[in-house]
Amino acid sequence: MGPNDRFSLKTGDWIKGTSWGGELILGFIESMDILEGVVKVTVIRSDNTETIGKTIPILSKQVKKLPVSTATNKEQTRFLIDLALSTGDEEWFMELSAKLNEMKQLVSSE
């Protein structure tokens, strides 16, 4: 990761990262403090189940932005659709639903 990568982060981005306690985190950026180098992340998945659903601060250098199309199979796509629904991200939901439909058409023999 180059030194400018963390400056391309923005509120609403999906990230994976490591908390100060060393736990793996999957979530989205709720807010940012670029001067402090900290992002506040709403945790969707974590090694530490107590942090799920909470918003926690993580050093921006500890997070990596997830590409929108990280889903590679139907299960992952369904999970991301649930995520989009739970966060009210209609645009992402529509994008993922279209992707899932394409997958179903490609493997209609399943």
N, CA, C and O atoms as a GROMACS GRO file, in nm:
protein
  440
    1MET      N    1   0.085  -0.119   0.000
    1MET     CA    2   0.000   0.000   0.000
    1MET      C    3   0.088   0.124   0.000
    1MET      O    4   0.175   0.140   0.086
    2GLY      N    5   0.067   0.211  -0.096
    2GLY     CA    6   0.145   0.333  -0.106
    2GLY      C    7   0.102   0.434  -0.002
    2GLY      O    8  -0.006   0.420   0.057
    3PRO      N    9   0.184   0.537   0.022
    3PRO     CA   10   0.152   0.635   0.127
    3PRO      C   11   0.027   0.717   0.096
    3PRO      O   12  -0.034   0.772   0.188
    4ASN      N   13  -0.014   0.726  -0.032
    4ASN     CA   14  -0.131   0.807  -0.066
    4ASN      C   15  -0.261   0.727  -0.064
    4ASN      O   16  -0.368   0.785  -0.077
    5ASP      N   17  -0.252   0.593  -0.050
    5ASP     CA   18  -0.372   0.511  -0.054
    5ASP      C   19  -0.474   0.548   0.053
    5ASP      O   20  -0.594   0.550   0.026
    6ARG      N   21  -0.425   0.579   0.174
    6ARG     CA   22  -0.521   0.609   0.280
    6ARG      C   23  -0.594   0.739   0.254
    6ARG      O   24  -0.702   0.761   0.310
    7PHE      N   25  -0.538   0.827   0.171
    7PHE     CA   26  -0.606   0.953   0.142
    7PHE      C   27  -0.717   0.933   0.039
    7PHE      O   28  -0.798   1.023   0.017
    8SER      N   29  -0.720   0.815  -0.025
    8SER     CA   30  -0.828   0.788  -0.119
    8SER      C   31  -0.949   0.729  -0.047
    8SER      O   32  -1.053   0.707  -0.109
    9LEU      N   33  -0.935   0.702   0.083
    9LEU     CA   34  -1.047   0.653   0.163
    9LEU      C   35  -1.149   0.764   0.178
    9LEU      O   36  -1.114   0.882   0.187
   10LYS      N   37  -1.277   0.726   0.181
   10LYS     CA   38  -1.381   0.825   0.206
   10LYS      C   39  -1.494   0.764   0.288
   10LYS      O   40  -1.507   0.641   0.296
   11THR      N   41  -1.573   0.848   0.348
   11THR     CA   42  -1.685   0.802   0.429
   11THR      C   43  -1.775   0.713   0.344
   11THR      O   44  -1.807   0.746   0.230
   12GLY      N   45  -1.814   0.601   0.402
   12GLY     CA   46  -1.901   0.507   0.331
   12GLY      C   47  -1.826   0.394   0.263
   12GLY      O   48  -1.886   0.294   0.225
   13ASP      N   49  -1.692   0.408   0.248
   13ASP     CA   50  -1.614   0.301   0.186
   13ASP      C   51  -1.617   0.176   0.273
   13ASP      O   52  -1.614   0.184   0.396
   14TRP      N   53  -1.624   0.060   0.208
   14TRP     CA   54  -1.612  -0.068   0.277
   14TRP      C   55  -1.466  -0.099   0.291
   14TRP      O   56  -1.388  -0.084   0.197
   15ILE      N   57  -1.428  -0.142   0.410
   15ILE     CA   58  -1.286  -0.169   0.436
   15ILE      C   59  -1.270  -0.300   0.511
   15ILE      O   60  -1.363  -0.352   0.572
   16LYS      N   61  -1.148  -0.352   0.503
   16LYS     CA   62  -1.108  -0.456   0.597
   16LYS      C   63  -0.986  -0.402   0.665
   16LYS      O   64  -0.908  -0.328   0.606
   17GLY      N   65  -0.968  -0.439   0.789
   17GLY     CA   66  -0.855  -0.383   0.862
   17GLY      C   67  -0.830  -0.458   0.991
   17GLY      O   68  -0.889  -0.563   1.018
   18THR      N   69  -0.740  -0.402   1.069
   18THR     CA   70  -0.702  -0.460   1.197
   18THR      C   71  -0.722  -0.356   1.305
   18THR      O   72  -0.674  -0.243   1.295
   19SER      N   73  -0.795  -0.394   1.409
   19SER     CA   74  -0.818  -0.301   1.520
   19SER      C   75  -0.692  -0.288   1.603
   19SER      O   76  -0.594  -0.359   1.582
   20TRP      N   77  -0.696  -0.194   1.699
   20TRP     CA   78  -0.580  -0.176   1.787
   20TRP      C   79  -0.551  -0.302   1.867
   20TRP      O   80  -0.438  -0.326   1.907
   21GLY      N   81  -0.656  -0.383   1.890
   21GLY     CA   82  -0.638  -0.508   1.963
   21GLY      C   83  -0.591  -0.622   1.874
   21GLY      O   84  -0.571  -0.734   1.922
   22GLY      N   85  -0.574  -0.595   1.744
   22GLY     CA   86  -0.526  -0.697   1.653
   22GLY      C   87  -0.635  -0.783   1.590
   22GLY      O   88  -0.605  -0.881   1.521
   23GLU      N   89  -0.762  -0.747   1.614
   23GLU     CA   90  -0.871  -0.826   1.557
   23GLU      C   91  -0.896  -0.787   1.412
   23GLU      O   92  -0.881  -0.671   1.373
   24LEU      N   93  -0.934  -0.886   1.332
   24LEU     CA   94  -0.970  -0.860   1.193
   24LEU      C   95  -1.108  -0.796   1.190
   24LEU      O   96  -1.200  -0.841   1.257
   25ILE      N   97  -1.120  -0.690   1.110
   25ILE     CA   98  -1.243  -0.612   1.105
   25ILE      C   99  -1.290  -0.602   0.960
   25ILE      O  100  -1.209  -0.582   0.869
   26LEU      N  101  -1.421  -0.616   0.938
   26LEU     CA  102  -1.482  -0.587   0.810
   26LEU      C  103  -1.595  -0.490   0.840
   26LEU      O  104  -1.680  -0.518   0.926
   27GLY      N  105  -1.597  -0.378   0.770
   27GLY     CA  106  -1.701  -0.280   0.799
   27GLY      C  107  -1.693  -0.164   0.702
   27GLY      O  108  -1.632  -0.174   0.596
   28PHE      N  109  -1.756  -0.054   0.740
   28PHE     CA  110  -1.752   0.064   0.654
   28PHE      C  111  -1.717   0.188   0.735
   28PHE      O  112  -1.741   0.195   0.856
   29ILE      N  113  -1.660   0.286   0.665
   29ILE     CA  114  -1.614   0.408   0.730
   29ILE      C  115  -1.732   0.498   0.761
   29ILE      O  116  -1.807   0.540   0.672
   30GLU      N  117  -1.748   0.528   0.889
   30GLU     CA  118  -1.855   0.614   0.938
   30GLU      C  119  -1.810   0.761   0.932
   30GLU      O  120  -1.886   0.848   0.890
   31SER      N  121  -1.686   0.786   0.975
   31SER     CA  122  -1.631   0.921   0.972
   31SER      C  123  -1.479   0.911   0.972
   31SER      O  124  -1.422   0.804   0.997
   32MET      N  125  -1.413   1.023   0.944
   32MET     CA  126  -1.268   1.023   0.932
   32MET      C  127  -1.208   1.145   0.999
   32MET      O  128  -1.270   1.251   1.006
   33ASP      N  129  -1.086   1.129   1.048
   33ASP     CA  130  -1.007   1.241   1.096
   33ASP      C  131  -0.871   1.228   1.028
   33ASP      O  132  -0.780   1.161   1.077
   34ILE      N  133  -0.858   1.295   0.913
   34ILE     CA  134  -0.738   1.280   0.831
   34ILE      C  135  -0.614   1.332   0.905
   34ILE      O  136  -0.507   1.273   0.893
   35LEU      N  137  -0.628   1.441   0.980
   35LEU     CA  138  -0.513   1.497   1.052
   35LEU      C  139  -0.460   1.399   1.156
   35LEU      O  140  -0.339   1.386   1.174
   36GLU      N  141  -0.552   1.331   1.225
   36GLU     CA  142  -0.512   1.232   1.326
   36GLU      C  143  -0.475   1.098   1.262
   36GLU      O  144  -0.411   1.015   1.326
   37GLY      N  145  -0.517   1.078   1.135
   37GLY     CA  146  -0.490   0.950   1.069
   37GLY      C  147  -0.577   0.838   1.122
   37GLY      O  148  -0.535   0.722   1.126
   38VAL      N  149  -0.700   0.873   1.162
   38VAL     CA  150  -0.791   0.776   1.221
   38VAL      C  151  -0.922   0.774   1.142
   38VAL      O  152  -0.973   0.879   1.102
   39VAL      N  153  -0.976   0.653   1.122
   39VAL     CA  154  -1.109   0.641   1.065
   39VAL      C  155  -1.197   0.573   1.169
   39VAL      O  156  -1.153   0.484   1.242
   40LYS      N  157  -1.322   0.615   1.175
   40LYS     CA  158  -1.419   0.548   1.263
   40LYS      C  159  -1.496   0.451   1.176
   40LYS      O  160  -1.562   0.491   1.079
   41VAL      N  161  -1.487   0.323   1.211
   41VAL     CA  162  -1.544   0.216   1.129
   41VAL      C  163  -1.660   0.149   1.202
   41VAL      O  164  -1.647   0.111   1.319
   42THR      N  165  -1.773   0.135   1.132
   42THR     CA  166  -1.883   0.056   1.184
   42THR      C  167  -1.854  -0.090   1.150
   42THR      O  168  -1.842  -0.125   1.032
   43VAL      N  169  -1.841  -0.173   1.253
   43VAL     CA  170  -1.797  -0.312   1.237
   43VAL      C  171  -1.915  -0.401   1.198
   43VAL      O  172  -2.018  -0.404   1.266
   44ILE      N  173  -1.899  -0.475   1.088
   44ILE     CA  174  -2.002  -0.569   1.043
   44ILE      C  175  -1.959  -0.712   1.076
   44ILE      O  176  -2.042  -0.794   1.116
   45ARG      N  177  -1.832  -0.740   1.059
   45ARG     CA  178  -1.775  -0.871   1.096
   45ARG      C  179  -1.645  -0.848   1.169
   45ARG      O  180  -1.570  -0.756   1.136
   46SER      N  181  -1.618  -0.932   1.267
   46SER     CA  182  -1.494  -0.919   1.343
   46SER      C  183  -1.463  -1.050   1.415
   46SER      O  184  -1.552  -1.130   1.445
   47ASP      N  185  -1.333  -1.070   1.444
   47ASP     CA  186  -1.292  -1.181   1.528
   47ASP      C  187  -1.352  -1.164   1.668
   47ASP      O  188  -1.384  -1.262   1.736
   48ASN      N  189  -1.367  -1.039   1.710
   48ASN     CA  190  -1.422  -1.008   1.841
   48ASN      C  191  -1.570  -0.975   1.825
   48ASN      O  192  -1.605  -0.865   1.781
   49THR      N  193  -1.658  -1.069   1.859
   49THR     CA  194  -1.801  -1.049   1.837
   49THR      C  195  -1.858  -0.931   1.916
   49THR      O  196  -1.964  -0.879   1.881
   50GLU      N  197  -1.788  -0.889   2.022
   50GLU     CA  198  -1.838  -0.776   2.102
   50GLU      C  199  -1.831  -0.644   2.025
   50GLU      O  200  -1.904  -0.550   2.058
   51THR      N  201  -1.745  -0.636   1.922
   51THR     CA  202  -1.735  -0.510   1.847
   51THR      C  203  -1.832  -0.503   1.730
   51THR      O  204  -1.849  -0.396   1.671
   52ILE      N  205  -1.897  -0.615   1.695
   52ILE     CA  206  -1.990  -0.616   1.580
   52ILE      C  207  -2.106  -0.521   1.608
   52ILE      O  208  -2.169  -0.528   1.714
   53GLY      N  209  -2.132  -0.433   1.512
   53GLY     CA  210  -2.240  -0.336   1.527
   53GLY      C  211  -2.196  -0.206   1.592
   53GLY      O  212  -2.272  -0.108   1.593
   54LYS      N  213  -2.074  -0.203   1.646
   54LYS     CA  214  -2.023  -0.081   1.709
   54LYS      C  215  -1.938  -0.003   1.611
   54LYS      O  216  -1.892  -0.056   1.510
   55THR      N  217  -1.918   0.124   1.641
   55THR     CA  218  -1.828   0.208   1.562
   55THR      C  219  -1.702   0.228   1.644
   55THR      O  220  -1.706   0.280   1.755
   56ILE      N  221  -1.589   0.187   1.586
   56ILE     CA  222  -1.462   0.194   1.660
   56ILE      C  223  -1.358   0.271   1.578
   56ILE      O  224  -1.363   0.270   1.455
   57PRO      N  225  -1.263   0.338   1.646
   57PRO     CA  226  -1.156   0.407   1.574
   57PRO      C  227  -1.046   0.308   1.533
   57PRO      O  228  -1.008   0.221   1.611
   58ILE      N  229  -0.997   0.324   1.412
   58ILE     CA  230  -0.886   0.243   1.363
   58ILE      C  231  -0.791   0.338   1.290
   58ILE      O  232  -0.835   0.430   1.221
   59LEU      N  233  -0.662   0.315   1.305
   59LEU     CA  234  -0.565   0.395   1.230
   59LEU      C  235  -0.586   0.373   1.081
   59LEU      O  236  -0.601   0.259   1.037
   60SER      N  237  -0.588   0.480   1.003
   60SER     CA  238  -0.615   0.467   0.860
   60SER      C  239  -0.512   0.379   0.790
   60SER      O  240  -0.543   0.317   0.688
   61LYS      N  241  -0.390   0.373   0.845
   61LYS     CA  242  -0.289   0.287   0.782
   61LYS      C  243  -0.316   0.139   0.809
   61LYS      O  244  -0.252   0.053   0.749
   62GLN      N  245  -0.410   0.110   0.900
   62GLN     CA  246  -0.446  -0.029   0.933
   62GLN      C  247  -0.563  -0.080   0.851
   62GLN      O  248  -0.602  -0.196   0.865
   63VAL      N  249  -0.620   0.005   0.763
   63VAL     CA  250  -0.736  -0.039   0.686
   63VAL      C  251  -0.704  -0.040   0.538
   63VAL      O  252  -0.619   0.034   0.489
   64LYS      N  253  -0.775  -0.126   0.467
   64LYS     CA  254  -0.761  -0.137   0.323
   64LYS      C  255  -0.900  -0.131   0.262
   64LYS      O  256  -0.991  -0.203   0.304
   65LYS      N  257  -0.916  -0.044   0.163
   65LYS     CA  258  -1.045  -0.029   0.098
   65LYS      C  259  -1.078  -0.156   0.019
   65LYS      O  260  -0.993  -0.210  -0.052
   66LEU      N  261  -1.202  -0.202   0.032
   66LEU     CA  262  -1.246  -0.319  -0.043
   66LEU      C  263  -1.304  -0.273  -0.176
   66LEU      O  264  -1.382  -0.179  -0.180
   67PRO      N  265  -1.266  -0.339  -0.286
   67PRO     CA  266  -1.329  -0.305  -0.414
   67PRO      C  267  -1.477  -0.340  -0.409
   67PRO      O  268  -1.516  -0.433  -0.338
   68VAL      N  269  -1.557  -0.267  -0.484
   68VAL     CA  270  -1.702  -0.289  -0.482
   68VAL      C  271  -1.737  -0.432  -0.521
   68VAL      O  272  -1.829  -0.490  -0.464
   69SER      N  273  -1.664  -0.487  -0.615
   69SER     CA  274  -1.698  -0.620  -0.664
   69SER      C  275  -1.610  -0.728  -0.602
   69SER      O  276  -1.553  -0.810  -0.672
   70THR      N  277  -1.600  -0.727  -0.468
   70THR     CA  278  -1.517  -0.828  -0.402
   70THR      C  279  -1.585  -0.964  -0.400
   70THR      O  280  -1.520  -1.066  -0.379
   71ALA      N  281  -1.715  -0.967  -0.422
   71ALA     CA  282  -1.786  -1.094  -0.419
   71ALA      C  283  -1.752  -1.178  -0.542
   71ALA      O  284  -1.758  -1.129  -0.655
   72THR      N  285  -1.716  -1.302  -0.518
   72THR     CA  286  -1.677  -1.388  -0.629
   72THR      C  287  -1.774  -1.503  -0.650
   72THR      O  288  -1.769  -1.570  -0.753
   73ASN      N  289  -1.862  -1.527  -0.554
   73ASN     CA  290  -1.959  -1.634  -0.573
   73ASN      C  291  -2.095  -1.591  -0.520
   73ASN      O  292  -2.108  -1.483  -0.462
   74LYS      N  293  -2.195  -1.675  -0.542
   74LYS     CA  294  -2.331  -1.638  -0.505
   74LYS      C  295  -2.348  -1.617  -0.355
   74LYS      O  296  -2.419  -1.526  -0.313
   75GLU      N  297  -2.282  -1.701  -0.274
   75GLU     CA  298  -2.293  -1.686  -0.128
   75GLU      C  299  -2.241  -1.550  -0.083
   75GLU      O  300  -2.307  -1.480  -0.006
   76GLN      N  301  -2.122  -1.513  -0.132
   76GLN     CA  302  -2.064  -1.384  -0.094
   76GLN      C  303  -2.153  -1.270  -0.143
   76GLN      O  304  -2.173  -1.171  -0.072
   77THR      N  305  -2.206  -1.284  -0.264
   77THR     CA  306  -2.291  -1.179  -0.319
   77THR      C  307  -2.417  -1.165  -0.235
   77THR      O  308  -2.461  -1.053  -0.207
   78ARG      N  309  -2.475  -1.278  -0.194
   78ARG     CA  310  -2.596  -1.271  -0.107
   78ARG      C  311  -2.564  -1.203   0.026
   78ARG      O  312  -2.643  -1.123   0.076
   79PHE      N  313  -2.447  -1.236   0.083
   79PHE     CA  314  -2.406  -1.172   0.208
   79PHE      C  315  -2.395  -1.021   0.190
   79PHE      O  316  -2.443  -0.943   0.273
   80LEU      N  317  -2.331  -0.979   0.078
   80LEU     CA  318  -2.316  -0.836   0.052
   80LEU      C  319  -2.450  -0.768   0.026
   80LEU      O  320  -2.469  -0.652   0.062
   81ILE      N  321  -2.544  -0.841  -0.036
   81ILE     CA  322  -2.678  -0.786  -0.057
   81ILE      C  323  -2.744  -0.762   0.078
   81ILE      O  324  -2.806  -0.658   0.099
   82ASP      N  325  -2.732  -0.858   0.170
   82ASP     CA  326  -2.786  -0.840   0.306
   82ASP      C  327  -2.723  -0.719   0.374
   82ASP      O  328  -2.790  -0.641   0.442
   83LEU      N  329  -2.592  -0.704   0.352
   83LEU     CA  330  -2.518  -0.592   0.408
   83LEU      C  331  -2.570  -0.460   0.351
   83LEU      O  332  -2.592  -0.363   0.425
   84ALA      N  333  -2.590  -0.457   0.220
   84ALA     CA  334  -2.641  -0.336   0.155
   84ALA      C  335  -2.780  -0.302   0.208
   84ALA      O  336  -2.810  -0.185   0.232
   85LEU      N  337  -2.863  -0.403   0.227
   85LEU     CA  338  -2.997  -0.380   0.283
   85LEU      C  339  -2.990  -0.326   0.424
   85LEU      O  340  -3.061  -0.232   0.460
   86SER      N  341  -2.903  -0.387   0.506
   86SER     CA  342  -2.896  -0.346   0.647
   86SER      C  343  -2.838  -0.206   0.663
   86SER      O  344  -2.860  -0.141   0.766
   87THR      N  345  -2.763  -0.159   0.563
   87THR     CA  346  -2.706  -0.024   0.573
   87THR      C  347  -2.785   0.077   0.490
   87THR      O  348  -2.751   0.196   0.487
   88GLY      N  349  -2.890   0.031   0.423
   88GLY     CA  350  -2.974   0.121   0.345
   88GLY      C  351  -2.907   0.176   0.220
   88GLY      O  352  -2.944   0.283   0.172
   89ASP      N  353  -2.809   0.103   0.166
   89ASP     CA  354  -2.738   0.147   0.046
   89ASP      C  355  -2.807   0.092  -0.078
   89ASP      O  356  -2.773  -0.014  -0.128
   90GLU      N  357  -2.906   0.168  -0.126
   90GLU     CA  358  -2.990   0.121  -0.236
   90GLU      C  359  -2.911   0.100  -0.366
   90GLU      O  360  -2.933   0.002  -0.438
   91GLU      N  361  -2.821   0.193  -0.395
   91GLU     CA  362  -2.742   0.185  -0.518
   91GLU      C  363  -2.657   0.057  -0.519
   91GLU      O  364  -2.651  -0.013  -0.620
   92TRP      N  365  -2.591   0.029  -0.407
   92TRP     CA  366  -2.507  -0.090  -0.395
   92TRP      C  367  -2.593  -0.216  -0.404
   92TRP      O  368  -2.554  -0.315  -0.466
   93PHE      N  369  -2.712  -0.211  -0.340
   93PHE     CA  370  -2.805  -0.323  -0.345
   93PHE      C  371  -2.844  -0.356  -0.489
   93PHE      O  372  -2.845  -0.472  -0.529
   94MET      N  373  -2.876  -0.252  -0.567
   94MET     CA  374  -2.917  -0.272  -0.706
   94MET      C  375  -2.802  -0.331  -0.788
   94MET      O  376  -2.822  -0.421  -0.869
   95GLU      N  377  -2.682  -0.280  -0.765
   95GLU     CA  378  -2.562  -0.327  -0.835
   95GLU      C  379  -2.537  -0.475  -0.805
   95GLU      O  380  -2.510  -0.554  -0.895
   96LEU      N  381  -2.546  -0.511  -0.677
   96LEU     CA  382  -2.522  -0.650  -0.636
   96LEU      C  383  -2.632  -0.743  -0.685
   96LEU      O  384  -2.605  -0.857  -0.724
   97SER      N  385  -2.757  -0.695  -0.683
   97SER     CA  386  -2.868  -0.777  -0.731
   97SER      C  387  -2.851  -0.809  -0.879
   97SER      O  388  -2.876  -0.922  -0.922
   98ALA      N  389  -2.809  -0.710  -0.955
   98ALA     CA  390  -2.784  -0.730  -1.098
   98ALA      C  391  -2.673  -0.833  -1.117
   98ALA      O  392  -2.681  -0.920  -1.205
   99LYS      N  393  -2.570  -0.823  -1.035
   99LYS     CA  394  -2.458  -0.917  -1.044
   99LYS      C  395  -2.504  -1.059  -1.011
   99LYS      O  396  -2.464  -1.155  -1.078
  100LEU      N  397  -2.588  -1.073  -0.908
  100LEU     CA  398  -2.638  -1.204  -0.869
  100LEU      C  399  -2.723  -1.264  -0.981
  100LEU      O  400  -2.713  -1.383  -1.010
  101ASN      N  401  -2.806  -1.182  -1.045
  101ASN     CA  402  -2.888  -1.230  -1.156
  101ASN      C  403  -2.802  -1.278  -1.272
  101ASN      O  404  -2.833  -1.378  -1.335
  102GLU      N  405  -2.692  -1.204  -1.299
  102GLU     CA  406  -2.600  -1.247  -1.405
  102GLU      C  407  -2.540  -1.383  -1.371
  102GLU      O  408  -2.530  -1.470  -1.458
  103MET      N  409  -2.501  -1.400  -1.245
  103MET     CA  410  -2.443  -1.528  -1.202
  103MET      C  411  -2.543  -1.642  -1.220
  103MET      O  412  -2.507  -1.750  -1.264
  104LYS      N  413  -2.669  -1.616  -1.185
  104LYS     CA  414  -2.774  -1.719  -1.196
  104LYS      C  415  -2.794  -1.758  -1.342
  104LYS      O  416  -2.814  -1.875  -1.373
  105GLN      N  417  -2.788  -1.659  -1.432
  105GLN     CA  418  -2.806  -1.688  -1.574
  105GLN      C  419  -2.687  -1.767  -1.630
  105GLN      O  420  -2.704  -1.855  -1.714
  106LEU      N  421  -2.568  -1.735  -1.581
  106LEU     CA  422  -2.448  -1.805  -1.627
  106LEU      C  423  -2.448  -1.952  -1.586
  106LEU      O  424  -2.403  -2.039  -1.660
  107VAL      N  425  -2.499  -1.977  -1.465
  107VAL     CA  426  -2.501  -2.114  -1.415
  107VAL      C  427  -2.644  -2.159  -1.391
  107VAL      O  428  -2.679  -2.202  -1.281
  108SER      N  429  -2.725  -2.150  -1.494
  108SER     CA  430  -2.867  -2.185  -1.478
  108SER      C  431  -2.886  -2.335  -1.463
  108SER      O  432  -2.997  -2.381  -1.436
  109SER      N  433  -2.780  -2.412  -1.480
  109SER     CA  434  -2.790  -2.557  -1.464
  109SER      C  435  -2.786  -2.600  -1.318
  109SER      O  436  -2.810  -2.717  -1.286
  110GLU      N  437  -2.754  -2.505  -1.227
  110GLU     CA  438  -2.747  -2.540  -1.083
  110GLU      C  439  -2.883  -2.575  -1.027
  110GLU      O  440  -2.895  -2.607  -0.909
   0.00000   0.00000   0.00000
